[in-house]
Amino acid sequence: MDSTYAAPNDWLVLIRTPGFGAATIRGLLERHGSAAAALAAARRGEFGRGVGDVTAARAWLRAPDEAIIQRDLDWLAEPGHRLLGCDDADFPALLVESPGAPAALFVAGDPAYLWWPQVAIVGSRNASQAGLATARDFARTLASAGFAITSGLADGIDGATHAAALDAAATTIAVLGTGPDVIYPPRHRELAARIAQHGALVSEFPPGTGPHPSHFPRRNRIIAGLSLGTLVVEAGLRSGSLITARNAGEAGREVFAIPGSIHNPLARGCHRLIRQGAKLVETAAEVVEELAPLANELGDALRARLQAIPAASLASAAGPARSAHESEPGYARLLAALGQETLGIDQLAARSGLGVEALSPMLLMLELEGAVVASAGGYARRVDAGD
């Protein structure tokens, strides 16, 4: 295999180079400007710091395994599959800003969802029935307020959260600790297929990568980095959810925890987080109130991104002018309140009966879908967005 690959081959060779972590690849990109130039520099031995096995890296770069690269390309050739390098304009802005961000993401589904305002909901794999019910309730309410629901596709709280969002016809994002084609646990294959259709499956691991204990802390870092805030529903003192919460705090994101009985071992992790400064919450409305201003900030970045996309491409990326959420009661009230005249958010709150905190992320989602147009004075329905 020669050194003149066209992307995404360059990215695939870099990602699969033994000893090349995200920091090494990012460093090469910063110094050389593109994946092709980074790969050429690496082949010259200009690795930078942090390479684990230099001998193995050089051997791979001299002669990458064509069968492995072709397997990756075959996966990428499937509809709805995408590789986003950290230098790609579609790479999620919030994740770029988080510590230890991955160099690239494999995505099954629509990568545009990765830019939507997200709330991570995580918790125990062995959750109680009460914990599962709480996770479902928070997921439904936060989704109805305009947030995408992000989690890790694990048993327990994760799976319940994804399923509740899908059942509410809302968007959910699953970050995997395996390759994008390996679903773990296997019992969640059907759930993963639904998520890929109505949201996105995301992984920094290339196709064919199986589950390994070291992968899941890396997955948790991505969950926290994609999200405006992380909510921990139930967690023991050794729960991986506490890693996600710590990652969220290190990224400067909000951390929320639901308290429980002092006699419940699955409440102890949440209580520890609260003692460490996490916000104690009892209702989803409290989470919405905290995150709505941050969703507005993300909206500014999204609008700048959308302005850079040609109108025809935007229409395709954003989907149909009618909102996919218009059957949900909250969105139905908001869309009924909107007209072709521009209305401020306070006017919309009065007309719809919805709180300002809930309206902000909902309006952002409608704007991304192309159903609403934002201006300095407020919001209005698109002329061709229905009745």
ZIHU-V558605 format. One record per residue. RES is the residue in one small letter. SS is DSSP state (~ for helix, > for strand, _ for the rest). PSI is psi in whole degrees, 0 to 359 (* if undefined). D_CENTER is the distance of its C-alpha to the mean C-alpha in Angstrom with 2 decimals. Layout:
BEGIN
res & ss & psi & d_center
RES & SS & PSI & D_CENTER
RES & SS & PSI & D_CENTER
END
This chain:
BEGIN
res & ss & psi & d_center
m & _ & 126 & 34.07
d & _ & 186 & 34.80
s & _ & 18 & 32.98
t & _ & 32 & 32.48
y & _ & 151 & 29.31
a & _ & 148 & 27.36
a & _ & 145 & 23.58
p & _ & 9 & 21.50
n & ~ & 318 & 24.28
d & ~ & 314 & 24.35
w & ~ & 317 & 20.73
l & ~ & 319 & 21.36
v & ~ & 317 & 24.52
l & ~ & 313 & 22.98
i & ~ & 322 & 20.11
r & _ & 2 & 22.76
t & _ & 123 & 25.37
p & _ & 134 & 26.53
g & _ & 354 & 26.03
f & _ & 106 & 23.57
g & _ & 181 & 20.58
a & ~ & 321 & 17.82
a & ~ & 320 & 20.25
t & ~ & 314 & 23.02
i & ~ & 317 & 21.22
r & ~ & 319 & 19.91
g & ~ & 318 & 23.50
l & ~ & 318 & 24.97
l & ~ & 318 & 22.87
e & ~ & 323 & 23.86
r & ~ & 330 & 27.47
h & ~ & 348 & 27.78
g & _ & 337 & 25.42
s & _ & 164 & 24.10
a & ~ & 321 & 23.20
a & ~ & 315 & 26.71
a & ~ & 324 & 28.43
a & ~ & 318 & 26.49
l & ~ & 318 & 27.49
a & ~ & 319 & 31.05
a & ~ & 319 & 31.24
a & ~ & 322 & 30.00
r & ~ & 337 & 32.70
r & _ & 358 & 35.19
g & _ & 10 & 34.23
e & _ & 74 & 32.44
f & _ & 326 & 29.68
g & _ & 196 & 29.44
r & _ & 162 & 28.90
g & _ & 7 & 27.06
v & _ & 128 & 27.83
g & _ & 309 & 28.56
d & _ & 94 & 31.09
v & ~ & 318 & 32.68
t & ~ & 313 & 35.09
a & ~ & 322 & 32.51
a & ~ & 315 & 30.34
r & ~ & 319 & 33.44
a & ~ & 316 & 34.48
w & ~ & 315 & 31.17
l & ~ & 329 & 31.11
r & ~ & 322 & 34.72
a & _ & 77 & 34.14
p & _ & 149 & 30.60
d & _ & 109 & 30.73
e & ~ & 327 & 30.80
a & ~ & 319 & 30.15
i & ~ & 314 & 26.84
i & ~ & 320 & 25.72
q & ~ & 324 & 26.96
r & ~ & 319 & 25.01
d & ~ & 316 & 21.77
l & ~ & 323 & 23.04
d & ~ & 319 & 23.97
w & ~ & 317 & 20.46
l & ~ & 336 & 19.17
a & _ & 346 & 22.07
e & _ & 146 & 20.85
p & _ & 138 & 19.67
g & _ & 7 & 15.96
h & > & 141 & 15.34
r & > & 147 & 14.27
l & > & 121 & 14.28
l & > & 112 & 12.68
g & > & 158 & 14.75
c & _ & 350 & 14.08
d & _ & 4 & 16.97
d & _ & 138 & 15.53
a & _ & 337 & 15.36
d & _ & 356 & 12.20
f & _ & 130 & 10.31
p & _ & 130 & 7.80
a & ~ & 319 & 10.38
l & ~ & 323 & 9.03
l & ~ & 323 & 8.21
v & ~ & 323 & 11.68
e & _ & 352 & 13.24
s & _ & 148 & 12.37
p & _ & 140 & 15.18
g & _ & 32 & 15.25
a & _ & 148 & 12.31
p & _ & 160 & 12.52
a & _ & 332 & 14.81
a & > & 162 & 13.04
l & > & 134 & 10.43
f & > & 132 & 11.80
v & > & 129 & 10.11
a & > & 114 & 11.93
g & > & 200 & 11.50
d & _ & 114 & 10.91
p & ~ & 344 & 8.88
a & ~ & 331 & 9.72
y & ~ & 337 & 7.22
l & ~ & 346 & 4.55
w & ~ & 351 & 7.39
w & _ & 154 & 7.95
p & _ & 124 & 8.69
q & > & 148 & 6.70
v & > & 127 & 8.83
a & > & 131 & 8.51
i & > & 119 & 11.69
v & > & 165 & 13.33
g & _ & 194 & 16.98
s & _ & 144 & 19.84
r & _ & 333 & 20.20
n & _ & 51 & 23.70
a & _ & 154 & 23.05
s & _ & 164 & 25.99
q & ~ & 323 & 26.46
a & ~ & 319 & 26.28
g & ~ & 318 & 22.96
l & ~ & 318 & 21.52
a & ~ & 320 & 23.05
t & ~ & 317 & 21.63
a & ~ & 317 & 18.03
r & ~ & 317 & 18.60
d & ~ & 314 & 20.26
f & ~ & 319 & 17.65
a & ~ & 314 & 14.87
r & ~ & 316 & 17.28
t & ~ & 317 & 18.34
l & ~ & 323 & 15.07
a & ~ & 320 & 14.01
s & ~ & 340 & 17.48
a & _ & 1 & 17.02
g & _ & 4 & 14.33
f & _ & 141 & 11.06
a & > & 145 & 8.24
i & > & 124 & 8.34
t & > & 137 & 5.99
s & > & 193 & 8.39
g & _ & 13 & 10.14
l & _ & 13 & 12.47
a & _ & 173 & 15.46
d & _ & 167 & 18.63
g & _ & 230 & 19.36
i & ~ & 317 & 17.01
d & ~ & 305 & 13.78
g & ~ & 319 & 15.51
a & ~ & 322 & 17.16
t & ~ & 312 & 14.10
h & ~ & 313 & 12.52
a & ~ & 320 & 16.07
a & ~ & 319 & 16.84
a & ~ & 315 & 14.07
l & ~ & 319 & 15.28
d & ~ & 337 & 18.83
a & _ & 13 & 18.35
a & _ & 36 & 17.36
a & _ & 177 & 14.00
t & _ & 138 & 10.46
t & > & 148 & 8.40
i & > & 129 & 5.55
a & > & 126 & 7.31
v & > & 128 & 7.16
l & _ & 150 & 10.82
g & _ & 20 & 13.67
t & _ & 181 & 15.62
g & > & 163 & 15.83
p & _ & 347 & 14.01
d & _ & 3 & 17.41
v & _ & 111 & 18.19
i & _ & 125 & 17.15
y & _ & 127 & 17.88
p & _ & 151 & 19.54
p & ~ & 332 & 21.35
r & ~ & 348 & 22.01
h & ~ & 18 & 18.44
r & ~ & 315 & 19.01
e & ~ & 319 & 19.68
l & ~ & 318 & 16.67
a & ~ & 321 & 14.46
a & ~ & 320 & 16.45
r & ~ & 320 & 15.83
i & ~ & 317 & 12.03
a & ~ & 331 & 12.43
q & ~ & 326 & 14.84
h & ~ & 12 & 13.12
g & _ & 235 & 9.38
a & > & 142 & 7.88
l & > & 135 & 8.65
v & > & 139 & 7.42
s & > & 144 & 10.07
e & _ & 356 & 11.94
f & > & 138 & 15.07
p & _ & 165 & 17.27
p & _ & 145 & 18.67
g & _ & 353 & 21.21
t & _ & 123 & 19.84
g & _ & 174 & 20.76
p & _ & 142 & 19.73
h & _ & 142 & 21.13
p & ~ & 326 & 21.14
s & ~ & 343 & 20.14
h & ~ & 330 & 16.85
f & ~ & 325 & 15.32
p & ~ & 326 & 15.51
r & ~ & 320 & 13.64
r & ~ & 317 & 10.86
n & ~ & 325 & 11.03
r & ~ & 322 & 10.90
i & ~ & 319 & 7.50
i & ~ & 311 & 6.32
a & ~ & 321 & 8.51
g & ~ & 331 & 7.80
l & ~ & 339 & 4.41
s & _ & 148 & 6.41
l & _ & 330 & 9.84
g & > & 159 & 11.42
t & > & 128 & 11.77
l & > & 124 & 14.39
v & > & 121 & 16.54
v & _ & 304 & 18.73
e & _ & 140 & 21.10
a & _ & 131 & 21.46
g & _ & 176 & 24.50
l & _ & 342 & 25.49
r & _ & 13 & 24.25
s & _ & 141 & 20.94
g & _ & 341 & 17.88
s & ~ & 331 & 16.13
l & ~ & 331 & 18.25
i & ~ & 316 & 16.76
t & ~ & 316 & 13.25
a & ~ & 318 & 15.16
r & ~ & 317 & 17.09
n & ~ & 318 & 14.22
a & ~ & 315 & 12.94
g & ~ & 319 & 16.59
e & ~ & 332 & 17.06
a & _ & 1 & 14.31
g & _ & 22 & 16.18
r & _ & 164 & 13.77
e & > & 144 & 15.37
v & > & 129 & 16.14
f & > & 147 & 17.68
a & > & 141 & 19.86
i & _ & 125 & 22.00
p & _ & 163 & 25.57
g & _ & 190 & 27.73
s & _ & 143 & 31.24
i & _ & 345 & 32.76
h & _ & 355 & 34.01
n & _ & 114 & 30.61
p & ~ & 337 & 29.35
l & ~ & 357 & 25.78
a & ~ & 346 & 26.05
r & ~ & 323 & 27.12
g & ~ & 320 & 23.77
c & ~ & 318 & 22.77
h & ~ & 323 & 26.19
r & ~ & 316 & 25.83
l & ~ & 319 & 22.61
i & ~ & 318 & 24.53
r & ~ & 330 & 27.46
q & _ & 0 & 25.31
g & _ & 359 & 24.13
a & _ & 151 & 21.19
k & > & 125 & 21.74
l & > & 126 & 23.53
v & _ & 146 & 22.41
e & _ & 344 & 24.28
t & _ & 155 & 22.71
a & ~ & 331 & 19.42
a & ~ & 328 & 21.27
e & ~ & 325 & 21.43
v & ~ & 316 & 17.66
v & ~ & 315 & 17.58
e & ~ & 320 & 20.49
e & ~ & 323 & 18.90
l & ~ & 342 & 15.57
a & ~ & 316 & 17.08
p & ~ & 324 & 18.56
l & ~ & 325 & 15.37
a & ~ & 324 & 13.80
n & ~ & 320 & 16.97
e & ~ & 317 & 16.54
l & ~ & 324 & 13.16
g & ~ & 323 & 15.12
d & ~ & 318 & 17.74
a & ~ & 321 & 15.57
l & ~ & 318 & 14.32
r & ~ & 319 & 17.98
a & ~ & 320 & 19.13
r & ~ & 316 & 16.83
l & ~ & 326 & 18.08
q & ~ & 338 & 21.62
a & _ & 354 & 21.53
i & _ & 132 & 20.92
p & _ & 149 & 24.19
a & ~ & 318 & 24.82
a & ~ & 319 & 25.16
s & ~ & 321 & 21.88
l & ~ & 318 & 20.13
a & ~ & 321 & 21.83
s & ~ & 316 & 20.66
a & ~ & 324 & 16.99
a & ~ & 343 & 16.97
g & _ & 192 & 18.84
p & _ & 158 & 22.05
a & _ & 327 & 23.52
r & _ & 141 & 23.68
s & _ & 140 & 20.64
a & _ & 348 & 19.09
h & _ & 7 & 19.07
e & _ & 343 & 22.75
s & _ & 348 & 24.00
e & _ & 138 & 22.21
p & ~ & 313 & 24.86
g & ~ & 314 & 23.11
y & ~ & 322 & 22.05
a & ~ & 318 & 25.52
r & ~ & 319 & 27.17
l & ~ & 315 & 25.24
l & ~ & 326 & 25.97
a & ~ & 328 & 29.58
a & ~ & 336 & 29.89
l & _ & 143 & 28.73
g & _ & 193 & 31.38
q & _ & 345 & 32.21
e & _ & 148 & 33.40
t & _ & 130 & 31.04
l & > & 140 & 30.42
g & _ & 165 & 29.17
i & ~ & 328 & 26.62
d & ~ & 321 & 29.54
q & ~ & 319 & 31.41
l & ~ & 323 & 28.53
a & ~ & 318 & 28.25
a & ~ & 318 & 31.99
r & ~ & 320 & 32.04
s & ~ & 339 & 29.17
g & _ & 11 & 29.82
l & _ & 148 & 26.15
g & _ & 153 & 25.38
v & ~ & 321 & 24.23
e & ~ & 321 & 21.28
a & ~ & 327 & 20.04
l & ~ & 323 & 20.96
s & ~ & 304 & 18.89
p & ~ & 330 & 15.36
m & ~ & 318 & 17.20
l & ~ & 321 & 18.97
l & ~ & 317 & 15.99
m & ~ & 318 & 14.53
l & ~ & 325 & 18.08
e & ~ & 318 & 18.42
l & ~ & 325 & 15.49
e & _ & 351 & 17.16
g & _ & 9 & 20.39
a & _ & 342 & 22.24
v & > & 144 & 22.82
v & > & 129 & 24.14
a & > & 144 & 23.78
s & > & 178 & 26.69
a & _ & 332 & 28.18
g & _ & 349 & 30.01
g & > & 222 & 27.31
y & > & 151 & 25.97
a & > & 156 & 27.70
r & > & 144 & 27.24
r & _ & 145 & 27.25
v & _ & 322 & 30.76
d & _ & 22 & 29.79
a & _ & 24 & 27.13
g & _ & 208 & 29.54
d & _ & * & 32.40
END
